[in-house]
Amino acid sequence: MRVPATKPKAFETLEKGTKAGGIAPETLTAEKDFAQWKDDAGFKDLVAKSDMAVNPCKASPEFRQFDFWIGEWDVKNPQGVPAGSSSIQLILGQCIIFENWSGGGGSNGKSFNIYDTNDKKWHQTYVDDKGTFTHYVGGLINGEMVITADTFVGGKKTLAKMTFSKLPNGDVRQHGENSTDEGKTWTTSFDLIYSRKK
């Protein structure tokens, strides 16, 4: 990286770089020519702005709405019977919440969860080793993540809903429900409690 000799020129160049998409903050802080300004408030501000430009999902609080699900979890039903385990990771510049599900019955699945800035909704695409593909759409309602999908159960069109709730002790409840009357009535399809692995 070629750095202008004077501080004003260097900072002006960095400001332009931020507007053009930014420079990774670790690149800026590792640059020897910037070492003389590492404690400068203006430089720190430019590094922060550049970080937001390079990693735009960090700058949007909507992308953090589902962070309560991130972690390493043991999963049980409400009676305490083990149902599986799940590793939920934040990936791709903190834009995607990536689920790795291992079911107690031998089923394994993965989902990608992202906030779409176009429609202002959360989207989950779930796939598993049984050939299941489900696309859920929804969002945060009263602190709970509620997402729904059009599916077929036994050849009949069914609306599936999942509600993720952060419990007072830090656990997360994942409540699955189905409706065959377009959401007028709902029947529980599963009820799971995620507890952090110790």
Beta strands, then each sheet from edge to edge (+ up, - down):
strand 1: 71-76
strand 2: 82-91
strand 3: 96-103
strand 4: 108-116
strand 5: 121-128
strand 6: 133-141
strand 7: 144-153
strand 8: 156-166
strand 9: 172-179
strand 10: 187-196
sheet 1: 1+ 2- 3+ 4- 5+ 6- 7+ 8- 9+ 10- 1+
end
